[in-house]
Amino acid sequence: MKRTSAYQPGLAWFAALGSAWVFVLVTLGAFTTTIGAGMAFPDWPLSNGSINPHGWLTEIDKFAEHSHRLSGIVMGLITVPLAIWLWRTQERAWLRKLGWWALGILLVQGFIGGRRVQLDALHLPGFAMSLGQMLRIPHGILAQVYVCLLFAIAAGLSRGWIEHHGGASTAPSQRVRRIGRWCVALLIVQLTVAATMRHNYAGLAIPTFPLSTADGNLLPATWDYRVTLQFTHRVLAALLGTGILAYAHVLWREKSLGPLLRWSSVLLVALIALQITLGAYVIWTGRSVYVTTGHVVVGTLTLAVTFLVTFFIHRDTVETTAQSPA
Protein backbone atom coordinates (compact mmCIF):
# COMPACT_ATOMS: atom_id res chain seq x y z
CA MET A 1 0.00 0.00 0.00
CA LYS A 2 1.40 3.38 -1.00
CA ARG A 3 2.04 5.83 1.79
CA THR A 4 0.73 9.36 1.53
CA SER A 5 0.73 12.63 3.44
CA ALA A 6 -2.61 13.67 1.91
CA TYR A 7 -5.76 13.96 3.98
CA GLN A 8 -7.28 10.53 4.69
CA PRO A 9 -10.84 10.98 6.02
CA GLY A 10 -11.23 7.46 7.39
CA LEU A 11 -7.93 7.51 9.27
CA ALA A 12 -8.51 11.05 10.52
CA TRP A 13 -11.94 10.20 11.93
CA PHE A 14 -10.64 6.98 13.48
CA ALA A 15 -7.91 8.95 15.27
CA ALA A 16 -10.52 11.46 16.42
CA LEU A 17 -12.57 8.56 17.80
CA GLY A 18 -9.55 7.50 19.84
CA SER A 19 -9.14 11.05 21.17
CA ALA A 20 -12.79 11.04 22.24
CA TRP A 21 -12.87 7.54 23.71
CA VAL A 22 -9.84 8.19 25.90
CA PHE A 23 -12.04 10.52 27.97
CA VAL A 24 -14.44 7.65 28.63
CA LEU A 25 -11.44 5.73 29.94
CA VAL A 26 -10.21 8.69 32.02
CA THR A 27 -13.67 9.36 33.44
CA LEU A 28 -14.20 5.76 34.51
CA GLY A 29 -10.68 5.60 35.95
CA ALA A 30 -11.23 8.79 37.92
CA PHE A 31 -14.60 7.57 39.20
CA THR A 32 -13.10 4.22 40.23
CA THR A 33 -10.33 5.92 42.19
CA THR A 34 -12.68 8.45 43.78
CA ILE A 35 -14.96 5.78 45.25
CA GLY A 36 -12.00 3.55 46.17
CA ALA A 37 -13.05 0.68 43.91
CA GLY A 38 -9.65 -0.17 42.45
CA MET A 39 -9.66 -3.53 44.23
CA ALA A 40 -13.30 -4.43 43.61
CA PHE A 41 -11.89 -7.55 41.95
CA PRO A 42 -8.78 -9.24 43.35
CA ASP A 43 -7.74 -10.77 40.03
CA TRP A 44 -6.62 -9.51 36.63
CA PRO A 45 -7.10 -9.48 33.62
CA LEU A 46 -10.44 -11.20 34.31
CA SER A 47 -12.77 -9.95 37.01
CA ASN A 48 -13.59 -12.71 39.51
CA GLY A 49 -12.45 -15.08 36.78
CA SER A 50 -14.94 -13.75 34.23
CA ILE A 51 -15.36 -11.06 31.60
CA ASN A 52 -18.96 -10.76 32.81
CA PRO A 53 -18.64 -11.05 36.60
CA HIS A 54 -21.67 -11.39 38.82
CA GLY A 55 -22.91 -8.12 40.28
CA TRP A 56 -20.98 -5.70 38.07
CA LEU A 57 -24.18 -4.14 36.73
CA THR A 58 -25.78 -3.74 40.16
CA GLU A 59 -22.93 -2.98 42.59
CA ILE A 60 -21.34 0.44 42.06
CA ASP A 61 -17.78 -0.52 43.00
CA LYS A 62 -17.79 -3.53 40.68
CA PHE A 63 -19.43 -1.50 37.93
CA ALA A 64 -16.79 1.23 38.18
CA GLU A 65 -13.76 -1.08 38.10
CA HIS A 66 -15.08 -3.52 35.49
CA SER A 67 -16.28 -0.70 33.22
CA HIS A 68 -12.82 0.84 33.47
CA ARG A 69 -11.27 -2.47 32.43
CA LEU A 70 -13.70 -2.89 29.53
CA SER A 71 -13.09 0.68 28.34
CA GLY A 72 -9.36 -0.09 28.41
CA ILE A 73 -9.96 -3.08 26.13
CA VAL A 74 -11.90 -0.85 23.72
CA MET A 75 -9.04 1.65 23.85
CA GLY A 76 -6.71 -1.15 22.83
CA LEU A 77 -9.00 -2.12 19.97
CA ILE A 78 -8.65 1.47 18.74
CA THR A 79 -4.94 2.03 19.38
CA VAL A 80 -3.63 -1.20 17.81
CA PRO A 81 -5.31 -0.71 14.40
CA LEU A 82 -4.51 3.02 14.56
CA ALA A 83 -0.78 2.31 14.92
CA ILE A 84 -0.87 -0.27 12.11
CA TRP A 85 -2.95 1.98 9.88
CA LEU A 86 -0.51 4.85 10.38
CA TRP A 87 2.48 2.58 9.66
CA ARG A 88 0.95 1.21 6.45
CA THR A 89 -0.49 4.39 4.95
CA GLN A 90 1.17 7.47 6.46
CA GLU A 91 4.13 9.01 4.68
CA ARG A 92 5.17 11.24 7.59
CA ALA A 93 7.62 9.36 9.80
CA TRP A 94 6.84 11.39 12.92
CA LEU A 95 3.18 10.34 12.79
CA ARG A 96 4.09 6.69 12.35
CA LYS A 97 6.38 6.98 15.39
CA LEU A 98 3.64 8.62 17.46
CA GLY A 99 1.35 5.69 16.63
CA TRP A 100 3.89 3.20 17.98
CA TRP A 101 4.53 5.37 21.04
CA ALA A 102 0.80 5.48 21.79
CA LEU A 103 0.59 1.70 21.47
CA GLY A 104 3.66 1.24 23.67
CA ILE A 105 2.26 3.45 26.42
CA LEU A 106 -1.09 1.66 26.26
CA LEU A 107 0.65 -1.69 26.77
CA VAL A 108 2.66 -0.27 29.68
CA GLN A 109 -0.55 1.14 31.17
CA GLY A 110 -2.24 -2.24 30.93
CA PHE A 111 0.76 -3.89 32.60
CA ILE A 112 0.86 -1.31 35.41
CA GLY A 113 -2.89 -1.58 35.94
CA GLY A 114 -2.65 -5.35 36.21
CA ARG A 115 0.34 -5.32 38.53
CA ARG A 116 -1.42 -2.73 40.68
CA VAL A 117 -4.06 -5.40 41.43
CA GLN A 118 -1.65 -8.31 41.75
CA LEU A 119 0.77 -6.49 44.07
CA ASP A 120 -1.84 -4.79 46.24
CA ALA A 121 -0.99 -6.97 49.24
CA LEU A 122 2.80 -6.51 48.95
CA HIS A 123 3.87 -3.99 51.59
CA LEU A 124 7.32 -2.44 51.68
CA PRO A 125 9.00 -1.56 55.00
CA GLY A 126 8.73 2.14 55.81
CA PHE A 127 5.95 2.93 53.31
CA ALA A 128 2.30 3.52 54.13
CA MET A 129 1.13 2.30 50.70
CA SER A 130 1.60 -1.18 49.30
CA LEU A 131 3.60 -1.64 46.11
CA GLY A 132 0.37 -2.12 44.18
CA GLN A 133 -1.03 1.13 45.56
CA MET A 134 2.15 2.97 44.60
CA LEU A 135 1.69 1.88 40.99
CA ARG A 136 -1.48 3.97 40.81
CA ILE A 137 0.66 7.11 40.64
CA PRO A 138 2.65 6.34 37.45
CA HIS A 139 -0.56 4.88 35.99
CA GLY A 140 -2.28 8.24 36.43
CA ILE A 141 0.68 10.24 35.12
CA LEU A 142 1.18 8.11 31.98
CA ALA A 143 -2.51 8.52 31.20
CA GLN A 144 -1.92 12.26 30.65
CA VAL A 145 0.99 11.57 28.27
CA TYR A 146 -1.16 9.08 26.37
CA VAL A 147 -3.94 11.66 25.95
CA CYS A 148 -1.46 14.16 24.49
CA LEU A 149 -0.13 11.56 22.04
CA LEU A 150 -3.63 10.76 20.80
CA PHE A 151 -4.40 14.44 20.33
CA ALA A 152 -1.12 14.97 18.47
CA ILE A 153 -1.97 12.11 16.09
CA ALA A 154 -5.51 13.39 15.53
CA ALA A 155 -4.19 16.91 14.91
CA GLY A 156 -1.58 15.75 12.40
CA LEU A 157 -4.19 13.80 10.46
CA SER A 158 -6.81 16.56 10.44
CA ARG A 159 -7.76 18.50 7.33
CA GLY A 160 -6.92 21.77 9.08
CA TRP A 161 -3.35 20.60 9.73
CA ILE A 162 -2.75 19.12 6.28
CA GLU A 163 -4.38 21.93 4.33
CA HIS A 164 -3.37 24.51 6.93
CA HIS A 165 -6.88 25.86 7.53
CA GLY A 166 -7.49 27.82 10.70
CA GLY A 167 -3.81 27.91 11.51
CA ALA A 168 -1.14 30.55 11.18
CA SER A 169 -1.05 32.75 8.08
CA THR A 170 2.57 33.63 8.94
CA ALA A 171 4.92 32.17 11.51
CA PRO A 172 3.57 32.75 15.05
CA SER A 173 5.77 34.81 17.36
CA GLN A 174 8.27 33.16 19.66
CA ARG A 175 6.42 34.70 22.61
CA VAL A 176 3.16 32.86 21.95
CA ARG A 177 5.04 29.62 21.30
CA ARG A 178 7.10 29.96 24.47
CA ILE A 179 4.13 30.72 26.72
CA GLY A 180 2.25 27.77 25.22
CA ARG A 181 5.12 25.40 25.97
CA TRP A 182 5.38 26.70 29.53
CA CYS A 183 1.64 26.22 30.09
CA VAL A 184 1.75 22.64 28.81
CA ALA A 185 4.79 21.88 30.99
CA LEU A 186 3.16 23.45 34.04
CA LEU A 187 -0.04 21.47 33.45
CA ILE A 188 1.92 18.22 33.30
CA VAL A 189 3.69 19.11 36.56
CA GLN A 190 0.37 20.02 38.17
CA LEU A 191 -1.30 16.79 37.06
CA THR A 192 1.69 14.82 38.35
CA VAL A 193 1.35 16.49 41.75
CA ALA A 194 -2.41 15.92 41.62
CA ALA A 195 -1.99 12.20 40.90
CA THR A 196 0.50 11.87 43.76
CA MET A 197 -1.78 13.84 46.09
CA ARG A 198 -4.87 11.92 45.06
CA HIS A 199 -3.34 8.50 45.62
CA ASN A 200 -1.87 9.57 48.96
CA TYR A 201 -5.40 10.50 50.10
CA ALA A 202 -4.37 14.13 50.51
CA GLY A 203 -7.36 15.71 48.78
CA LEU A 204 -8.68 17.08 52.07
CA ALA A 205 -5.34 17.46 53.86
CA ILE A 206 -6.17 21.18 54.00
CA PRO A 207 -9.92 21.22 54.67
CA THR A 208 -10.53 24.91 53.99
CA PHE A 209 -10.38 27.00 50.82
CA PRO A 210 -9.16 29.46 49.60
CA LEU A 211 -7.27 30.02 52.86
CA SER A 212 -5.49 27.17 54.61
CA THR A 213 -6.96 27.40 58.11
CA ALA A 214 -10.34 28.16 59.62
CA ASP A 215 -8.70 31.19 61.26
CA GLY A 216 -7.99 32.71 57.85
CA ASN A 217 -4.29 31.99 57.53
CA LEU A 218 -2.71 31.64 54.11
CA LEU A 219 -0.26 28.98 55.28
CA PRO A 220 -1.28 25.71 56.98
CA ALA A 221 -0.92 25.57 60.76
CA THR A 222 0.93 22.24 60.62
CA TRP A 223 2.88 20.53 57.87
CA ASP A 224 3.33 16.94 56.79
CA TYR A 225 3.72 15.10 53.47
CA ARG A 226 0.03 15.26 52.59
CA VAL A 227 -0.38 18.90 53.58
CA THR A 228 2.68 19.79 51.48
CA LEU A 229 1.21 18.01 48.46
CA GLN A 230 -2.13 19.79 48.86
CA PHE A 231 -0.55 23.21 49.34
CA THR A 232 1.77 22.67 46.34
CA HIS A 233 -1.29 21.75 44.28
CA ARG A 234 -2.94 25.04 45.25
CA VAL A 235 0.15 27.13 44.48
CA LEU A 236 0.47 25.48 41.08
CA ALA A 237 -3.22 26.13 40.43
CA ALA A 238 -2.65 29.84 41.03
CA LEU A 239 0.36 29.83 38.70
CA LEU A 240 -1.61 27.93 36.07
CA GLY A 241 -4.53 30.34 36.28
CA THR A 242 -2.15 33.23 35.68
CA GLY A 243 -0.30 31.37 32.93
CA ILE A 244 -3.43 30.35 31.03
CA LEU A 245 -4.80 33.88 31.23
CA ALA A 246 -1.51 35.20 29.82
CA TYR A 247 -1.57 32.55 27.09
CA ALA A 248 -5.16 33.40 26.18
CA HIS A 249 -4.24 37.09 26.01
CA VAL A 250 -1.32 36.58 23.62
CA LEU A 251 -3.31 34.10 21.54
CA TRP A 252 -6.09 36.63 21.07
CA ARG A 253 -3.66 39.37 20.11
CA GLU A 254 -1.49 37.20 17.83
CA LYS A 255 -2.46 38.52 14.39
CA SER A 256 -0.58 35.75 12.56
CA LEU A 257 -3.06 33.15 13.84
CA GLY A 258 -6.30 32.18 12.16
CA PRO A 259 -9.64 32.76 13.89
CA LEU A 260 -9.95 29.20 15.19
CA LEU A 261 -6.73 29.37 17.19
CA ARG A 262 -7.41 32.90 18.37
CA TRP A 263 -10.90 31.98 19.61
CA SER A 264 -9.46 28.94 21.41
CA SER A 265 -8.28 31.47 23.99
CA VAL A 266 -11.89 31.77 25.19
CA LEU A 267 -12.13 28.01 25.65
CA LEU A 268 -8.87 27.92 27.61
CA VAL A 269 -10.07 30.62 30.01
CA ALA A 270 -13.40 28.82 30.46
CA LEU A 271 -11.68 25.51 31.18
CA ILE A 272 -9.22 26.87 33.74
CA ALA A 273 -12.02 28.81 35.46
CA LEU A 274 -14.17 25.67 35.61
CA GLN A 275 -11.24 23.62 36.88
CA ILE A 276 -10.42 26.03 39.71
CA THR A 277 -14.12 26.20 40.64
CA LEU A 278 -14.39 22.42 40.76
CA GLY A 279 -11.22 22.28 42.86
CA ALA A 280 -12.79 24.64 45.36
CA TYR A 281 -15.99 22.58 45.48
CA VAL A 282 -13.97 19.40 46.09
CA ILE A 283 -12.98 21.02 49.42
CA TRP A 284 -16.31 22.67 50.14
CA THR A 285 -18.31 19.45 49.53
CA GLY A 286 -15.92 17.22 51.45
CA ARG A 287 -14.71 15.52 48.27
CA SER A 288 -18.04 14.83 46.55
CA VAL A 289 -17.66 11.85 44.22
CA TYR A 290 -19.07 13.58 41.16
CA VAL A 291 -17.32 16.89 41.77
CA THR A 292 -14.00 15.13 42.35
CA THR A 293 -14.39 12.98 39.24
CA GLY A 294 -15.30 16.06 37.21
CA HIS A 295 -12.22 17.86 38.55
CA VAL A 296 -9.98 15.06 37.29
CA VAL A 297 -11.65 14.92 33.88
CA VAL A 298 -11.64 18.69 33.34
CA GLY A 299 -7.97 18.77 34.35
CA THR A 300 -7.16 16.25 31.63
CA LEU A 301 -9.32 18.16 29.14
CA THR A 302 -7.52 21.39 30.00
CA LEU A 303 -4.19 19.72 29.30
CA ALA A 304 -5.48 18.23 26.04
CA VAL A 305 -6.83 21.53 24.70
CA THR A 306 -3.76 23.51 25.79
CA PHE A 307 -1.50 20.91 24.20
CA LEU A 308 -3.57 20.84 21.01
CA VAL A 309 -3.48 24.62 20.57
CA THR A 310 0.26 24.72 21.27
CA PHE A 311 0.88 21.80 18.91
CA PHE A 312 -0.96 23.58 16.09
CA ILE A 313 1.04 26.74 16.72
CA HIS A 314 4.21 24.66 16.27
CA ARG A 315 2.93 23.06 13.06
CA ASP A 316 5.68 24.44 10.84
CA THR A 317 8.39 23.33 13.28
CA VAL A 318 6.91 19.83 13.59
CA GLU A 319 6.65 19.35 9.84
CA THR A 320 10.12 20.69 9.04
CA THR A 321 12.19 19.21 11.89
CA ALA A 322 10.33 16.16 13.25
CA GLN A 323 10.39 14.19 10.00
CA SER A 324 13.13 11.63 9.65
CA PRO A 325 13.74 8.57 7.46
CA ALA A 326 11.60 5.56 8.36
Buried (B, 14 or more C-beta within 10 A) or exposed (E): EEBEEEBBEEBBEBBBBBBEBBBBBBBBBBBBBBBEBBBBBEEBEEBBEEEEBEEBEEBEBBBBBBBBBBBBEEBBEBBBBBBEBBBEBBEBBBBBBBBEBBBBBBEBBBEBBBBBBBBBEEBEEEEEBBBBBBBBBBBBBBBBBBBBBBBBBBBBBBEBBBEBEBBBEEEBBEEBBEBBBBBBEBBBBBBBBBBBBBBBEBBEBBBBBEEBBEEEEEEBEEEEEBBBBBBBBBEBBEBBBEBBBBBBBBBBEBEBBBEEBBEBBEBBBEBBEBBBEBBBBBBEEEBBBEBBBBBBBBBBBBBBBBBBBBBBBBBBEBBEEBBEEE
